Amino acid sequence: MDILTNLGIGFEIALSPFTLMLAIIGCFLGTIIGALPGLGPSNGVAILIPLTFTIGLDATSALVLMTAVYYGAMYGGRISSILLNIPGDEPALMTTLDGYPMAKQGRAGDALVLSGVASFVGAFLATIGLMLLAPTLARVAFLFGPAEYFALYLLAFCTLGGMASNNQAKSAIASCIGLGIAMIGVDNSSGLPRLTGGNLHLMDGVDFLVAIVGLFAIAEVFFFIESHGKGSSIGVKLDKVTIPWRDIMSTKWTMLRASGLGFFAGILPGAGASLGSFLAYMSEKSIAGEDGGFGTGVPKGIAAPEAGNNAAAGGALVPMLTLGVPGSGTTAVLLALLMTLNITPGPTLFTERPEVVWGLIASLLIANFVLLLMNVPMVKIFVRVLQVPAWILLPGVTMISFVGIFSLSGSHFDLILMVGFGVLGYFLRKLDVPTVPVILGILLGGNMEDALRRAMVLSDGDFIFLFSSPIALGLWIAAILGFVAPMFLRGVLKKPQAITD
């Protein structure tokens, strides 16, 4: 009954005209962002976060808008995957394996509609899972002490970005860069400045949003200038759009299985939508066998990864809200938004700010239906976004970033620092070093340090205390496995074409 009561409160908030309008706008913008090759939900949310401060949104409204953008971008990523054979974001990589071949067969409209329905099933079921599982996990989180939280943060660092980078060494280097940046400022215990270089502007540390917008949005502008000179063009022509009822019915169990796998992958700190998409596709391919035709344009090859990656996107919100640990790169950006709004994610969030949590859940339920309605009849509109020339797109992204950050802090130094992070992000991408662990280090570095210090105070400096509870020991084991496992799986992920052989 508590869940139904809280959900009723959430729908009162979500169905208010202003919140509903924000959800619809977020869905529309998110789908456009997702449709642009390479931009993805992390960059899209990072670009638009400063806008929430510019227009003065409260915590609930800002979170509803950004998560709607997040869900919308996950929907939109399939468009360029199917029509251009270019993933809109990394989780949409598996969709290209059957989506583009199906489009080349003259069934681009069917592929887009089927993938939209699969995205809806995955995201909707994940939101239901978030509603049912998050309160329980929040109660379990009260069992966590400083040793358990330190191990949990370590687990996030060991797993986040590991599946995406070329090697774990680069992920570790990126994490260390982020932790080093988190150390900048006045030390809370001694009161002494650290790594400031005598600059007064750095005494308060580096602002989360300045780093995030620089590393994602500004770096993306630099990278886009280099790699996309004159914009994109449609690879496969989209004619009439109809609803392929036969394909939808034949893939209904595929969607359900993929949603379950994706949600489980999303809950794991650091696994995210990429792993959810991969597991869903490989699972269905193994069930279908050699006669399944995967890689030739079969409906199940589209439904599985789309349901999987959207379910993982919803699952990634569970650890973020209940434990304060992001389950994906995009939820790391959302975590920064919450912390900037003076909201501390964790078990107390459900009791201290229930309107934020349940308003968000109700808004996500509504947003899924909005996205389904948008992504079927309006798909031709979103397809045209792929033809937006760079000379229009780039100034818009840059303007939003600069105006948003300046309106938040009013500091010219923050603008210079943002550009500096943009240059850093550009070079990290050129070196194939993932930027998400850098963001995670900046976000969680302070909390990780505080947890370690409290653990050492409680144990009188005994490091064995960090392994003293079953929960902490289990998290240490999971962290080690999470660091080692991608070394064995990366060979498969780096060569997705081998899956079709």
C-alpha positions in Angstrom: 0.0 0.0 0.0 2.9 2.4 0.7 4.0 2.1 -2.9 0.5 2.8 -4.2 0.1 5.8 -1.9 3.5 7.2 -2.8 2.8 6.6 -6.5 -0.4 8.5 -6.1 1.5 11.5 -4.7 3.9 11.1 -7.6 1.2 11.3 -10.2 -0.2 14.4 -8.6 3.1 16.0 -9.3 3.7 14.5 -12.7 0.2 15.3 -14.0 0.5 19.0 -13.1 0.5 21.0 -16.4 4.0 22.4 -16.0 5.7 19.0 -15.0 3.8 17.3 -17.8 5.0 19.9 -20.3 8.6 19.4 -19.1 8.4 15.7 -19.6 7.1 16.1 -23.2 9.7 18.7 -24.0 12.4 16.4 -22.5 11.2 13.4 -24.6 11.3 15.4 -27.8 14.7 16.9 -27.2 16.1 13.6 -26.0 15.0 11.8 -29.1 16.6 14.5 -31.3 19.8 14.2 -29.3 19.8 10.4 -29.5 19.2 10.5 -33.3 22.4 12.5 -33.8 25.3 10.1 -34.4 27.8 10.0 -31.5 26.1 12.6 -29.3 24.3 10.2 -27.0 22.4 10.6 -23.7 25.5 11.5 -21.6 26.5 14.4 -23.8 22.8 15.5 -24.3 22.0 15.6 -20.6 25.3 17.4 -19.9 24.6 20.0 -22.6 21.1 20.7 -21.3 21.7 20.7 -17.5 22.9 24.3 -17.4 19.5 25.2 -19.1 17.7 24.0 -16.0 19.5 26.6 -13.9 19.0 29.3 -16.5 15.2 29.0 -16.4 15.2 28.4 -12.6 13.6 24.9 -12.3 13.2 23.4 -8.8 14.7 20.0 -8.0 11.8 17.8 -9.0 11.2 19.7 -12.3 14.9 19.7 -13.2 15.2 15.9 -12.6 12.0 15.2 -14.5 13.2 17.2 -17.5 16.7 15.6 -17.5 15.5 12.0 -17.1 13.0 12.5 -19.9 15.9 13.7 -22.0 17.8 10.6 -20.9 15.0 8.2 -21.8 14.3 10.0 -25.1 18.0 9.8 -26.1 17.9 6.0 -25.5 14.9 5.8 -27.8 16.5 8.1 -30.4 19.8 6.2 -30.7 18.2 3.6 -32.8 17.4 6.0 -35.7 20.9 6.6 -37.0 21.8 2.9 -36.2 19.1 1.7 -38.5 19.3 4.3 -41.3 23.0 5.2 -41.3 24.6 2.1 -39.8 26.1 4.5 -37.3 25.1 4.0 -33.7 23.5 7.1 -32.1 25.3 6.1 -29.0 27.3 3.1 -27.7 24.3 1.0 -26.5 22.8 1.2 -29.9 25.8 -0.5 -31.5 24.1 -3.9 -31.4 21.0 -2.5 -33.1 23.1 -1.9 -36.3 23.8 -5.6 -36.7 20.2 -6.3 -37.8 18.6 -2.9 -38.1 20.7 -1.7 -41.0 20.3 -4.9 -43.0 16.6 -4.8 -42.4 16.5 -1.2 -43.7 18.5 -2.2 -46.8 15.7 -4.7 -47.5 13.3 -1.9 -47.9 11.8 -2.3 -44.4 13.4 0.8 -42.7 10.0 2.0 -41.5 9.2 -1.4 -40.0 12.6 -1.5 -38.3 12.1 1.9 -36.7 8.6 1.1 -35.4 9.6 -2.3 -34.1 12.6 -0.8 -32.3 10.4 1.9 -30.9 8.0 -0.6 -29.4 10.9 -2.7 -28.0 12.3 0.5 -26.5 9.0 1.2 -24.9 8.6 -2.3 -23.4 12.2 -2.3 -22.0 11.9 1.2 -20.5 8.4 0.7 -19.1 9.2 -2.6 -17.4 12.4 -1.0 -16.0 10.4 1.9 -14.6 8.1 -0.6 -12.9 11.2 -2.4 -11.6 12.5 0.9 -10.3 9.3 1.5 -8.5 9.2 -1.9 -6.8 12.9 -2.5 -6.1 14.2 1.0 -5.2 12.4 1.3 -1.8 13.6 -2.2 -0.8 17.2 -1.4 -1.8 17.0 1.9 0.1 16.1 0.0 3.3 19.0 -2.4 2.8 21.3 0.6 2.3 20.9 1.5 6.0 23.1 -1.5 6.7 26.0 0.3 5.0 28.7 1.9 7.1 31.9 3.7 6.0 33.7 0.5 5.1 30.8 -0.7 3.0 30.5 2.6 1.2 34.2 2.7 0.5 34.0 -0.7 -1.1 30.9 0.3 -3.0 32.7 3.4 -4.4 35.6 1.2 -5.3 33.2 -1.2 -7.1 31.9 1.7 -9.2 35.4 2.8 -10.2 36.4 -0.8 -11.1 33.4 -1.4 -13.3 32.3 1.9 -14.8 33.8 2.4 -18.2 35.6 -0.9 -18.2 33.4 -2.4 -20.9 33.8 0.7 -23.1 37.6 1.4 -23.0 40.4 -0.4 -24.8 41.9 -1.6 -21.6 41.5 -1.4 -17.9 44.7 0.6 -17.5 43.2 3.5 -19.3 40.1 3.3 -17.2 42.3 3.3 -14.1 44.2 6.3 -15.3 40.9 8.2 -16.0 39.7 7.4 -12.5 42.9 8.7 -11.0 42.6 11.9 -13.0 39.1 12.3 -11.6 40.1 11.6 -8.1 43.0 14.0 -8.4 40.6 16.8 -9.6 38.3 16.0 -6.6 41.2 16.7 -4.2 41.5 20.3 -5.5 40.4 22.8 -2.8 40.5 23.2 0.9 40.9 20.0 2.9 37.9 19.5 5.2 40.0 18.1 8.0 43.1 20.2 8.1 41.8 23.4 6.4 44.9 23.5 4.2 44.6 24.1 0.4 45.4 21.2 -1.9 46.4 21.4 -5.6 45.2 24.9 -6.0 48.4 26.4 -7.2 47.6 29.5 -5.1 44.5 30.3 -7.2 41.7 31.6 -5.0 39.1 30.5 -7.5 40.0 26.9 -6.8 39.8 27.1 -3.0 36.2 25.8 -3.2 37.2 23.0 -5.5 36.0 22.3 -9.1 32.3 22.6 -9.7 30.8 19.3 -10.9 28.8 21.0 -13.8 31.8 22.9 -15.1 33.8 19.7 -15.4 30.9 17.7 -16.9 29.8 20.3 -19.5 33.5 20.8 -20.5 34.4 17.1 -20.7 31.2 16.1 -22.5 29.7 19.1 -24.4 32.7 21.2 -25.2 34.9 18.2 -26.0 32.1 16.9 -28.3 32.1 20.2 -30.2 35.9 20.0 -30.7 35.6 16.3 -31.8 32.6 17.1 -34.0 34.5 19.9 -35.8 37.3 17.5 -36.6 35.2 14.5 -37.7 32.0 16.0 -39.2 32.7 18.8 -41.6 29.5 19.2 -43.5 26.9 17.2 -41.6 25.3 13.8 -42.3 23.0 12.4 -44.9 20.6 9.6 -44.9 22.1 6.3 -45.9 18.8 4.4 -46.4 15.7 6.2 -47.7 12.7 6.1 -45.4 9.4 5.8 -47.3 6.1 4.9 -45.7 5.9 4.1 -42.0 3.5 1.3 -41.0 3.1 -0.8 -37.8 4.5 -4.3 -38.4 2.0 -6.1 -36.1 3.4 -9.6 -37.1 6.9 -8.7 -36.2 5.8 -7.1 -32.9 3.8 -10.2 -31.9 6.6 -12.6 -32.9 9.1 -10.8 -30.8 7.0 -10.3 -27.6 8.9 -12.9 -25.6 12.2 -11.6 -26.9 11.3 -8.2 -25.6 10.4 -9.5 -22.1 13.6 -11.6 -21.8 15.8 -8.8 -23.0 14.1 -6.4 -20.6 14.9 -8.6 -17.7 18.5 -9.0 -18.7 18.9 -5.3 -19.4 17.4 -4.3 -16.1 19.8 -6.6 -14.2 22.7 -5.1 -16.1 21.6 -1.6 -15.3 21.4 -2.2 -11.6 25.0 -3.3 -11.5 27.1 -0.2 -10.7 29.0 0.7 -13.8 27.6 -2.0 -16.2 25.1 0.3 -17.9 23.1 0.0 -21.1 26.0 -1.2 -23.3 26.2 -4.5 -21.3 22.4 -4.8 -21.3 22.2 -4.5 -25.0 25.0 -6.9 -25.6 23.7 -9.6 -23.1 20.2 -9.3 -24.6 21.4 -9.7 -28.2 23.7 -12.6 -27.4 21.1 -14.4 -25.3 18.5 -14.2 -28.1 21.1 -15.3 -30.7 22.0 -18.3 -28.7 18.4 -19.2 -28.2 17.7 -18.9 -31.9 20.7 -20.9 -32.9 22.5 -20.9 -36.3 19.1 -20.9 -38.1 18.0 -17.7 -36.4 19.4 -15.5 -39.1 20.9 -13.0 -36.7 22.9 -10.3 -38.6 20.8 -10.5 -41.7 17.9 -8.2 -40.7 15.7 -10.4 -38.4 13.1 -8.7 -36.1 14.5 -10.4 -33.0 17.9 -8.9 -33.7 16.4 -5.4 -33.4 13.9 -6.0 -30.6 16.4 -7.7 -28.2 19.1 -5.0 -28.0 16.6 -2.1 -28.0 14.6 -3.6 -25.1 17.8 -4.5 -23.3 19.5 -1.1 -23.5 16.4 0.8 -22.6 15.7 -1.5 -19.6 19.3 -1.0 -18.5 18.8 2.8 -18.7 16.0 2.5 -16.2 17.8 0.0 -14.0 20.8 2.4 -13.8 18.6 4.8 -11.8 18.2 2.3 -9.0 21.7 2.5 -7.5 21.9 6.2 -8.2 18.8 7.0 -6.2 19.2 4.5 -3.4 23.0 4.3 -2.9 24.2 7.5 -4.5 26.4 5.5 -6.9 25.7 5.9 -10.7 24.9 2.8 -12.7 25.9 4.4 -16.0 27.7 7.4 -17.4 24.4 9.4 -17.9 23.3 8.7 -14.3 26.7 10.0 -13.2 25.7 13.3 -14.9 22.3 13.1 -13.2 24.0 12.5 -9.9 25.9 15.7 -10.4 22.7 17.6 -11.0 21.2 16.3 -7.8 24.2 17.2 -5.8 24.3 20.7 -7.3 20.6 21.1 -6.2 21.6 20.1 -2.6 19.9 16.8 -2.8 21.8 13.8 -1.5 20.9 10.6 -3.2 20.8 7.6 -0.9 18.5 5.7 1.4 17.3 8.9 3.2 16.1 10.4 -0.1 13.0 8.3 0.0 12.0 9.5 3.4 13.3 13.1 3.3 12.3 14.0 -0.3 9.6 11.5 -1.4 8.1 14.1 -3.8 11.4 14.0 -5.8 11.6 10.3 -6.1 7.9 9.4 -6.7 7.3 12.5 -8.9 10.3 11.2 -11.0 8.9 7.6 -11.2 5.4 8.8 -12.2 6.9 11.2 -14.8 8.9 8.3 -16.3 5.8 6.1 -16.6 4.1 8.9 -18.5 7.2 9.7 -20.5 7.3 6.2 -21.8 3.9 6.5 -23.4 4.7 9.9 -24.7 7.9 8.5 -26.3 6.0 5.6 -27.9 3.5 8.0 -29.4 6.2 10.3 -30.6 8.4 7.6 -32.1 5.8 6.0 -34.3 3.9 8.7 -36.1 6.6 11.4 -35.8 9.6 9.2 -36.8 9.9 11.0 -40.1 10.4 14.3 -38.3 13.2 12.9 -36.1 14.9 11.3 -39.2 15.3 14.8 -40.7 17.4 15.8 -37.7 20.1 13.7 -39.2 20.4 16.3 -41.9 21.0 19.2 -39.6 24.3 20.9 -40.8 27.2 21.3 -38.4 27.2 25.1 -38.8 23.8 25.2 -37.1 24.3 22.5 -34.5 27.7 23.5 -33.2 27.0 27.2 -32.3 23.8 26.1 -30.6 25.6 23.5 -28.4 28.3 26.0 -27.5 25.9 28.8 -26.7 23.8 26.7 -24.4 26.9 25.5 -22.5 28.4 29.0 -22.0 25.2 30.8 -21.1 24.1 28.0 -18.7 27.4 27.8 -16.8 27.7 31.6 -16.6 24.1 32.0 -15.4 24.9 29.4 -12.7 28.1 30.8 -11.3 28.5 34.3 -12.8 32.3 33.5 -12.9 34.4 34.1 -16.0 37.0 31.8 -14.5 34.5 28.9 -14.6 34.0 29.6 -18.4 37.8 29.4 -18.9 37.9 26.2 -16.7 35.1 24.7 -18.8 37.0 25.2 -22.0 40.1 23.7 -20.3 38.1 20.6 -19.4 36.8 20.6 -23.0 40.4 20.5 -24.3 41.2 17.7 -21.7 38.2 15.7 -22.9 39.2 16.1 -26.5 42.7 14.8 -25.9 41.3 11.9 -23.7 39.1 10.9 -26.6 41.9 11.1 -29.1 43.9 8.8 -26.8 40.9 6.5 -26.4 40.8 7.1 -22.6 37.2 7.0 -21.3 35.9 10.3 -19.8 33.1 8.7 -17.6 35.6 7.5 -14.9 37.0 11.0 -14.8 33.5 12.4 -14.0 32.9 9.6 -11.5 36.2 10.5 -9.7 35.2 14.1 -9.5 31.7 13.2 -8.2 32.6 10.5 -5.7 36.2 11.3 -4.8 35.2 13.5 -1.8 32.7 11.0 -0.5 35.1 8.1 -1.0 37.8 10.0 1.0 35.3 10.8 3.8 34.3 7.2 4.0 37.9 6.0 4.2 38.7 8.6 6.9 35.6 7.6 9.0 36.5 3.9 8.6 40.1 4.6 9.8 38.8 6.7 12.8 36.4 3.9 13.9 39.1 1.3 13.6 42.0 3.3 15.0 43.9 3.1 11.7 43.4 -0.7 11.1 42.9 -1.3 7.4 41.5 -4.8 8.1 38.3 -2.9 9.1 37.6 -2.3 5.4 37.1 -6.0 4.9 35.4 -6.7 8.3 31.7 -7.2 7.2 30.2 -9.7 4.7 28.8 -6.8 2.7 32.1 -5.1 2.4 33.9 -8.3 1.6 31.3 -9.1 -1.1 31.7 -5.7 -2.6 35.5 -6.1 -2.7 35.2 -9.4 -4.5 32.7 -7.9 -6.9 35.1 -5.0 -7.6 38.0 -7.3 -8.4 35.8 -9.4 -10.7 34.4 -6.3 -12.3 37.9 -5.1 -13.1 39.1 -8.4 -14.4 36.0 -9.6 -16.3 36.1 -7.0 -19.2 39.6 -8.2 -20.1 38.1 -11.5 -21.2 34.9 -10.0 -22.8 36.5 -7.1 -24.6 37.6 -9.2 -27.6 34.0 -9.9 -28.4 32.8 -6.4 -27.8 35.5 -4.8 -30.0 34.6 -6.9 -33.0 30.8 -6.9 -33.1 30.8 -8.0 -36.7 32.2 -11.3 -35.6 28.9 -12.0 -33.9 27.2 -12.3 -37.3 29.6 -14.9 -38.6 
